[in-house]
Amino acid sequence: MSDARDIDPYDADRPLLMRCSCGRHGSAAEHAADDASTELRRRSETADFEADSNAFVEATLVKALFPQDAVRRRFLRAVGKGTAMAAIASVLPIAPLQALAQAAAVPEKKDLKIGFIPITCATPLIMAHPLGFYSKQGLNVQVVKTAGWALIRDKMLNKEYDATHFLSPMPLAISMGVGSNATPMNVATIQNTNGQAITLHVKHKDRRDPKDWKGFKFAVPFEYSMHNFLLRYYVAEAGLDPDRDIQIRVVPPPEMVANLRAGNIDGYLGPDPFNQRAVFEEVGFLHLLTKDLWNGHPCCAFGTSTEFIQQNPNTFAALYRAVLTAAAMARKPENRELIAKVISPQAYLNQPETVVAQVLTGRFADGLGNVRNVPDRADFDPIPWQSMAVWMLTQMKRWGYVKGDVNYRQIAEKVFLLTDARKTMKQLDQKVPDGAYPKFTIMGKVFDPEQPEPYLGSFAIKRT
């Protein structure tokens, strides 16, 4: 917001510009965002950051192929770096590894529209725009603020957007034809990990036990979302049936705080900054951070259609580099306060900078009288582990969104863009790793992606 002195109608010594005092910006916040963008661009152009960024992109891909570090080391010792790079490049479903990390081929399509929902989950995708990461890759990108997830889905299906900010389960659902016509989609990177919370109305400060939530009304941003699946998981572990004991309704994230204030809902499992905004507005408190349910869980993703990748491989590689470069910068704690300034203005999140900064830095008021320090409240680890996709599919089946047999691994590998090196490693007589399927722990329970059906069968409350 502008300083009141900048718009004082009774100050005889100032023109009534209704602008920032410098005369170039619409508000003091826009001025601060411009300064922050300049500083972050300067940091991004240093030799050290460029080297770190290139290494980050390449390491991200190699880590995706070899989740077990011991296997990666054995493979490299056996074949050498040059052969390994050639082998990995031969099985990646995108441009060669070196091209992804460094030199770029000419994009087939330069003018692009990318959709996003105004939430902190989209930080890498958003900040790549004002920091010039897209233009540096030869792309003219328009990032388009979008009202809700159903509209994101429809605009991708209608090819109005070239790529988009997705909820990470959405490409799985769209590819399977669940909730829409079946259209192959791909997750290129996870946009964020953690970064969500369960927020309750202030009137429920004495009802913190989910066993007491029977009859509560909750909001989630979309059916095919980690928010929906994590909320269902949480209340079911407390013995409540999410379809019978509580109500879950879809509410676009920007409308969640208003619905909480109006009493239309008792709480929500939603994305930031709207959890922190409810605290800021003194209408809600943070019941828990979703990292306390599953630390490192995925939330949103960056992706596009399989058709777009096939028709525009160089463009896709350029987008991939730009978003991963932004993720590399966003992961560094020393950049978070500046990033908050960059993405807070009206064109992006349209939120008070202090709210966004609390989310990104992890130092925040919880609405219960505490100031907490949780540096990994939000993170931006970009690797779309295929075991994450398998977990999402188990929950889609658990709650009746998909019926019958599910080929978990096949769907995960088609949609989440991680390939493994099995084919090439067999040719080189190397021990073949299982691929990108690490185990995860959700609310103290280990999820083994190699055993999805036994895992699904272990739950007392389910629809299947």
C-alpha positions as CSV (number, residue, x, y, z in Angstrom):
1,M,0.0,0.0,0.0
2,S,1.1,3.6,-0.5
3,D,2.3,5.6,2.5
4,A,-0.6,7.9,3.5
5,R,1.8,10.9,3.1
6,D,2.0,10.1,-0.6
7,I,-1.7,10.6,-1.1
8,D,-2.5,13.3,1.4
9,P,-5.0,15.6,-0.3
10,Y,-4.2,18.4,2.1
11,D,-0.5,18.5,1.7
12,A,0.3,21.8,-0.1
13,D,3.8,20.7,-0.9
14,R,3.0,17.5,-2.8
15,P,1.1,16.9,-6.1
16,L,-1.9,14.6,-5.8
17,L,-0.4,11.8,-7.9
18,M,-2.1,8.8,-6.2
19,R,1.2,7.0,-7.0
20,C,4.5,6.1,-5.3
21,S,6.5,9.2,-4.4
22,C,9.1,8.3,-7.0
23,G,6.5,8.9,-9.7
24,R,7.2,5.6,-11.5
25,H,5.2,3.1,-9.5
26,G,1.6,2.8,-8.6
27,S,2.4,2.3,-4.9
28,A,5.2,2.0,-2.4
29,A,4.7,-1.8,-2.6
30,E,5.3,-1.9,-6.3
31,H,8.4,0.3,-5.8
32,A,9.7,-2.3,-3.2
33,A,8.9,-5.1,-5.5
34,D,10.8,-3.5,-8.4
35,D,13.8,-3.0,-6.1
36,A,13.6,-6.6,-4.9
37,S,13.4,-7.9,-8.5
38,T,16.5,-5.8,-9.4
39,E,18.4,-7.3,-6.5
40,L,17.3,-10.9,-7.2
41,R,18.2,-10.5,-10.9
42,R,21.6,-9.2,-9.9
43,R,22.0,-12.3,-7.7
44,S,20.8,-14.6,-10.5
45,E,23.4,-13.2,-13.0
46,T,26.4,-13.8,-10.8
47,A,28.8,-16.5,-12.0
48,D,28.3,-18.4,-8.8
49,F,24.5,-18.6,-9.1
50,E,24.6,-19.5,-12.8
51,A,26.9,-22.4,-12.0
52,D,24.8,-23.4,-9.0
53,S,21.6,-23.1,-11.1
54,N,23.0,-25.3,-13.9
55,A,24.2,-27.8,-11.4
56,F,20.8,-27.7,-9.7
57,V,19.0,-28.5,-13.0
58,E,21.3,-31.3,-13.9
59,A,21.3,-32.7,-10.3
60,T,17.6,-32.6,-10.2
61,L,17.3,-34.8,-13.2
62,V,20.0,-37.2,-12.1
63,K,18.5,-37.5,-8.6
64,A,15.2,-38.3,-10.2
65,L,16.8,-41.1,-12.1
66,F,18.8,-42.4,-9.2
67,P,16.9,-41.8,-5.9
68,Q,19.4,-44.1,-4.2
69,D,22.7,-42.4,-4.1
70,A,24.7,-45.7,-3.8
71,V,23.2,-46.9,-7.1
72,R,24.1,-43.6,-8.8
73,R,27.7,-43.8,-7.6
74,R,28.1,-47.4,-8.7
75,F,26.7,-46.5,-12.1
76,L,29.1,-43.6,-12.6
77,R,32.1,-45.6,-11.5
78,A,31.2,-48.3,-13.9
79,V,30.6,-46.3,-17.0
80,G,32.2,-42.8,-16.4
81,K,30.6,-39.4,-16.6
82,G,30.5,-39.1,-20.4
83,T,28.8,-42.4,-21.0
84,A,26.4,-41.8,-18.1
85,M,25.3,-38.5,-19.5
86,A,24.7,-40.0,-22.9
87,A,22.8,-42.9,-21.5
88,I,20.6,-40.7,-19.3
89,A,19.9,-38.3,-22.1
90,S,18.8,-41.3,-24.3
91,V,16.0,-42.2,-21.9
92,L,14.8,-38.7,-20.9
93,P,11.4,-37.8,-22.5
94,I,12.7,-34.3,-23.2
95,A,15.7,-32.6,-24.7
96,P,19.2,-33.9,-23.9
97,L,20.4,-33.4,-20.4
98,Q,23.1,-31.0,-21.3
99,A,20.7,-28.9,-23.3
100,L,18.3,-28.8,-20.4
101,A,21.0,-27.6,-18.0
102,Q,22.9,-25.2,-20.3
103,A,22.7,-24.4,-24.0
104,A,19.3,-24.0,-25.5
105,A,17.9,-24.9,-28.9
106,V,15.7,-22.4,-30.6
107,P,12.1,-22.6,-29.1
108,E,9.5,-23.8,-31.6
109,K,6.9,-21.5,-29.9
110,K,8.0,-18.3,-28.2
111,D,4.8,-16.6,-27.2
112,L,3.2,-18.5,-24.4
113,K,0.4,-18.2,-21.8
114,I,0.9,-19.9,-18.4
115,G,-1.9,-20.1,-16.0
116,F,-1.5,-19.7,-12.2
117,I,-3.6,-19.5,-9.1
118,P,-2.5,-16.6,-6.8
119,I,-1.0,-18.7,-4.0
120,T,2.6,-19.1,-2.7
121,C,2.7,-22.7,-4.1
122,A,3.3,-21.1,-7.5
123,T,6.3,-19.1,-6.3
124,P,8.9,-20.4,-8.9
125,L,6.5,-20.1,-11.8
126,I,5.5,-16.6,-10.8
127,M,8.9,-15.2,-9.9
128,A,10.4,-16.4,-13.1
129,H,8.4,-13.7,-14.9
130,P,9.5,-10.5,-13.2
131,L,13.0,-11.8,-12.8
132,G,13.3,-12.4,-16.5
133,F,14.0,-16.1,-16.4
134,Y,11.6,-16.9,-19.2
135,S,12.9,-14.1,-21.4
136,K,16.4,-15.3,-20.8
137,Q,15.4,-18.6,-22.4
138,G,14.1,-16.8,-25.5
139,L,10.4,-17.0,-24.4
140,N,7.8,-14.3,-24.2
141,V,5.6,-15.6,-21.4
142,Q,2.4,-14.2,-20.1
143,V,1.6,-15.5,-16.7
144,V,-2.2,-15.3,-16.3
145,K,-3.9,-15.1,-12.9
146,T,-6.8,-17.6,-12.9
147,A,-9.8,-17.7,-10.7
148,G,-9.9,-21.4,-9.8
149,W,-8.7,-24.9,-10.6
150,A,-11.6,-26.0,-12.7
151,L,-10.9,-23.1,-15.0
152,I,-7.2,-24.0,-15.1
153,R,-8.2,-27.5,-16.2
154,D,-10.6,-26.3,-18.8
155,K,-8.2,-23.8,-20.3
156,M,-5.5,-26.5,-20.6
157,L,-8.0,-28.8,-22.3
158,N,-9.1,-26.1,-24.7
159,K,-5.4,-25.2,-25.4
160,E,-5.9,-21.6,-24.2
161,Y,-2.9,-22.1,-21.9
162,D,0.3,-23.6,-23.1
163,A,1.4,-24.7,-19.7
164,T,0.2,-24.2,-16.2
165,H,0.3,-24.3,-12.5
166,F,-1.4,-27.6,-11.5
167,L,-2.4,-29.2,-8.3
168,S,-0.2,-32.2,-8.5
169,P,-3.0,-34.8,-8.6
170,M,-4.8,-32.9,-11.4
171,P,-2.7,-34.2,-14.3
172,L,-3.3,-37.8,-13.1
173,A,-7.0,-37.2,-13.0
174,I,-7.1,-35.5,-16.4
175,S,-4.9,-38.1,-18.0
176,M,-7.2,-40.9,-16.7
177,G,-10.4,-39.0,-17.7
178,V,-11.5,-38.6,-14.1
179,G,-13.7,-35.5,-13.9
180,S,-13.0,-34.5,-17.5
181,N,-12.3,-35.9,-20.9
182,A,-9.2,-38.1,-20.9
183,T,-6.2,-36.0,-22.2
184,P,-2.6,-37.0,-21.5
185,M,-0.9,-34.4,-19.2
186,N,2.5,-34.3,-17.7
187,V,4.0,-33.0,-14.5
188,A,7.4,-31.5,-15.3
189,T,8.3,-30.3,-11.8
190,I,6.8,-30.1,-8.4
191,Q,6.3,-26.4,-7.7
192,N,6.3,-26.7,-3.9
193,T,6.5,-29.0,-1.0
194,N,4.8,-28.4,2.4
195,G,3.3,-24.9,2.4
196,Q,-0.3,-25.8,3.4
197,A,-2.2,-25.8,6.7
198,I,-5.5,-26.6,8.4
199,T,-7.0,-23.3,9.4
200,L,-9.9,-23.1,11.8
201,H,-12.3,-20.3,12.7
202,V,-11.2,-18.5,15.9
203,K,-14.4,-19.7,17.6
204,H,-13.0,-23.2,17.6
205,K,-9.8,-22.6,19.6
206,D,-11.1,-24.9,22.3
207,R,-12.0,-27.7,19.7
208,R,-8.5,-28.7,18.6
209,D,-9.2,-32.5,18.7
210,P,-10.4,-33.7,15.3
211,K,-12.5,-36.2,17.0
212,D,-14.7,-33.3,18.0
213,W,-15.2,-32.1,14.5
214,K,-18.3,-34.1,13.6
215,G,-20.7,-31.8,11.7
216,F,-17.9,-29.3,10.7
217,K,-17.9,-27.8,7.3
218,F,-14.5,-27.6,5.6
219,A,-13.2,-26.2,2.3
220,V,-10.6,-27.5,0.0
221,P,-9.5,-25.9,-3.3
222,F,-10.4,-28.8,-5.6
223,E,-11.4,-32.5,-5.4
224,Y,-8.2,-33.7,-7.1
225,S,-5.8,-32.0,-4.7
226,M,-3.4,-32.9,-1.9
227,H,-5.6,-30.7,0.3
228,N,-8.6,-32.9,-0.1
229,F,-6.6,-36.1,0.3
230,L,-4.6,-34.9,3.3
231,L,-7.8,-33.6,5.0
232,R,-9.6,-36.8,4.4
233,Y,-6.6,-38.8,5.7
234,Y,-6.3,-36.7,8.8
235,V,-9.9,-36.9,9.9
236,A,-10.1,-40.6,9.0
237,E,-7.2,-41.3,11.3
238,A,-9.2,-39.6,14.0
239,G,-12.1,-41.9,13.4
240,L,-14.3,-39.6,11.3
241,D,-15.7,-40.5,7.9
242,P,-14.9,-37.5,5.7
243,D,-18.0,-38.2,3.5
244,R,-20.4,-38.7,6.4
245,D,-19.2,-37.0,9.6
246,I,-18.0,-33.7,8.1
247,Q,-18.8,-31.7,4.9
248,I,-16.1,-31.0,2.4
249,R,-16.8,-28.4,-0.2
250,V,-14.7,-26.9,-3.0
251,V,-13.9,-23.2,-2.5
252,P,-11.4,-21.3,-4.7
253,P,-8.4,-20.3,-2.4
254,P,-9.0,-16.5,-2.7
255,E,-12.5,-17.0,-1.3
256,M,-11.5,-19.1,1.7
257,V,-10.9,-16.3,4.2
258,A,-14.2,-14.5,3.3
259,N,-16.1,-17.8,3.7
260,L,-14.5,-18.4,7.1
261,R,-15.3,-14.9,8.2
262,A,-18.9,-15.3,7.1
263,G,-19.3,-18.6,9.0
264,N,-20.0,-20.6,5.9
265,I,-17.2,-22.9,6.8
266,D,-15.6,-23.9,10.1
267,G,-12.2,-24.3,8.5
268,Y,-10.2,-25.3,5.5
269,L,-7.1,-27.2,4.5
270,G,-5.8,-24.7,2.0
271,P,-2.8,-23.2,0.4
272,D,-0.9,-20.2,1.6
273,P,-1.0,-17.3,1.9
274,F,-4.6,-17.7,2.8
275,N,-3.9,-19.6,6.0
276,Q,-1.7,-16.8,7.2
277,R,-4.1,-14.2,5.8
278,A,-6.8,-15.6,8.1
279,V,-4.5,-15.0,11.0
280,F,-3.7,-11.6,9.7
281,E,-7.4,-10.8,9.5
282,E,-7.9,-12.3,13.0
283,V,-10.7,-14.6,11.8
284,G,-8.7,-17.9,11.9
285,F,-5.8,-19.7,13.5
286,L,-3.4,-22.3,12.3
287,H,-4.5,-25.7,13.7
288,L,-1.5,-27.4,12.1
289,L,0.9,-27.2,9.2
290,T,0.6,-30.0,6.7
291,K,4.3,-30.7,7.0
292,D,3.3,-32.2,10.4
293,L,1.2,-34.8,8.6
294,W,3.8,-35.5,5.8
295,N,7.0,-33.6,5.9
296,G,8.1,-32.9,2.3
297,H,4.7,-33.7,0.8
298,P,4.1,-32.4,-2.7
299,C,1.3,-29.9,-3.4
300,C,1.4,-28.0,-6.7
301,A,3.2,-28.8,-9.9
302,F,4.2,-27.2,-13.2
303,G,3.1,-29.1,-16.2
304,T,1.6,-29.2,-19.6
305,S,0.0,-31.6,-22.1
306,T,1.9,-34.5,-23.6
307,E,1.0,-33.1,-27.0
308,F,2.6,-29.8,-26.3
309,I,5.9,-31.4,-25.2
310,Q,5.9,-33.6,-28.3
311,Q,5.3,-30.7,-30.7
312,N,7.5,-28.2,-28.8
313,P,10.4,-30.0,-27.2
314,N,12.8,-27.1,-27.3
315,T,10.1,-24.7,-25.9
316,F,9.3,-27.2,-23.1
317,A,13.0,-27.5,-22.3
318,A,13.3,-23.7,-22.1
319,L,10.3,-23.5,-19.8
320,Y,11.8,-26.3,-17.7
321,R,15.1,-24.5,-17.3
322,A,13.4,-21.2,-16.4
323,V,11.1,-22.8,-13.7
324,L,14.0,-24.9,-12.2
325,T,16.2,-21.8,-12.1
326,A,13.5,-20.0,-10.1
327,A,13.2,-23.1,-7.8
328,A,16.9,-23.0,-7.2
329,M,16.7,-19.4,-6.1
330,A,13.5,-19.9,-4.1
331,R,15.1,-22.8,-2.1
332,K,17.7,-20.4,-0.6
333,P,16.5,-18.9,2.7
334,E,18.4,-15.7,2.1
335,N,16.2,-14.9,-0.9
336,R,12.9,-15.5,0.7
337,E,12.2,-11.9,2.0
338,L,13.0,-10.4,-1.4
339,I,10.9,-13.0,-3.2
340,A,7.9,-12.0,-0.9
341,K,8.3,-8.4,-2.1
342,V,8.4,-9.6,-5.8
343,I,5.3,-11.8,-5.7
344,S,3.0,-9.9,-3.3
345,P,1.8,-7.0,-5.6
346,Q,-1.5,-7.0,-7.4
347,A,-0.3,-8.6,-10.6
348,Y,0.6,-11.7,-8.8
349,L,-0.7,-12.6,-5.3
350,N,-2.2,-9.3,-4.4
351,Q,-1.5,-9.8,-0.7
352,P,0.2,-7.8,2.1
353,E,3.9,-8.4,1.9
354,T,4.1,-9.2,5.6
355,V,1.7,-12.1,5.1
356,V,3.7,-13.6,2.2
357,A,7.0,-13.0,4.1
358,Q,5.7,-14.9,7.1
359,V,4.9,-17.9,4.9
360,L,8.1,-17.9,2.9
361,T,10.5,-17.2,5.8
362,G,8.7,-19.6,8.2
363,R,8.6,-17.0,11.0
364,F,4.9,-16.4,11.6
365,A,2.1,-15.7,14.1
366,D,-0.1,-18.8,14.4
367,G,-3.3,-17.0,15.7
368,L,-3.0,-18.7,19.1
369,G,-0.7,-16.1,20.6
370,N,2.6,-17.7,19.4
371,V,5.3,-16.6,17.0
372,R,6.7,-19.7,15.5
373,N,9.9,-20.3,13.6
374,V,9.5,-23.2,11.0
375,P,12.1,-22.5,8.2
376,D,10.7,-25.4,6.1
377,R,7.1,-24.4,6.4
378,A,7.3,-24.0,2.6
379,D,9.9,-25.4,0.3
380,F,10.4,-25.8,-3.4
381,D,11.9,-29.2,-4.0
382,P,11.1,-29.7,-7.7
383,I,11.5,-33.5,-8.1
384,P,8.2,-35.2,-9.0
385,W,8.9,-38.6,-7.4
386,Q,6.7,-41.2,-9.1
387,S,6.0,-42.7,-5.7
388,M,4.2,-39.5,-4.9
389,A,1.9,-40.1,-7.8
390,V,1.3,-43.7,-6.6
391,W,0.2,-42.4,-3.2
392,M,-2.2,-39.9,-4.8
393,L,-3.7,-42.7,-6.9
394,T,-4.2,-44.8,-3.8
395,Q,-6.2,-42.0,-2.2
396,M,-8.2,-41.4,-5.4
397,K,-9.2,-45.1,-5.2
398,R,-9.7,-45.0,-1.5
399,W,-12.3,-42.4,-1.7
400,G,-14.1,-43.6,-4.8
401,Y,-12.8,-41.2,-7.4
402,V,-11.5,-44.1,-9.5
403,K,-13.0,-47.5,-9.7
404,G,-11.6,-51.0,-10.4
405,D,-8.0,-52.0,-11.0
406,V,-5.4,-49.2,-11.2
407,N,-2.0,-49.7,-12.9
408,Y,-0.3,-47.5,-10.4
409,R,3.2,-47.6,-11.8
410,Q,2.2,-47.3,-15.5
411,I,0.1,-44.1,-14.8
412,A,2.8,-42.6,-12.5
413,E,5.5,-43.1,-15.1
414,K,3.4,-41.7,-18.0
415,V,2.3,-38.6,-16.1
416,F,5.1,-37.7,-13.7
417,L,8.1,-37.0,-16.0
418,L,10.7,-39.2,-14.3
419,T,12.2,-41.9,-16.3
420,D,14.7,-44.3,-14.9
421,A,17.7,-45.7,-16.7
422,R,16.6,-49.4,-16.7
423,K,16.7,-49.9,-20.4
424,T,20.2,-48.4,-20.9
425,M,21.6,-50.0,-17.7
426,K,20.5,-53.4,-18.9
427,Q,22.4,-52.8,-22.1
428,L,25.4,-52.0,-20.0
429,D,25.0,-55.1,-17.8
430,Q,24.4,-52.9,-14.8
431,K,22.2,-53.7,-11.8
432,V,18.9,-52.1,-12.6
433,P,17.4,-49.8,-9.9
434,D,13.7,-49.8,-9.3
435,G,13.4,-46.2,-10.4
436,A,12.2,-43.1,-8.6
437,Y,10.1,-44.8,-5.9
438,P,11.3,-43.8,-2.5
439,K,9.1,-44.6,0.5
440,F,7.3,-41.9,2.5
441,T,5.9,-41.6,6.0
442,I,2.5,-40.0,6.4
443,M,1.2,-39.5,10.0
444,G,3.7,-42.1,11.2
445,K,2.7,-44.8,8.7
446,V,5.2,-45.8,6.1
447,F,3.9,-45.9,2.5
448,D,5.7,-48.4,0.3
449,P,4.9,-47.6,-3.4
450,E,5.7,-51.2,-4.3
451,Q,2.7,-52.3,-2.3
452,P,-0.1,-49.9,-3.1
453,E,-3.0,-52.3,-2.7
454,P,-2.0,-53.7,0.7
455,Y,-1.6,-50.1,1.8
456,L,-5.0,-49.2,0.5
457,G,-6.5,-52.2,2.2
458,S,-5.0,-51.3,5.6
459,F,-7.4,-48.4,6.1
460,A,-10.5,-48.9,8.1
461,I,-12.4,-46.0,6.6
462,K,-12.6,-46.0,2.8
463,R,-15.1,-46.3,0.0
464,T,-13.5,-49.3,-1.8
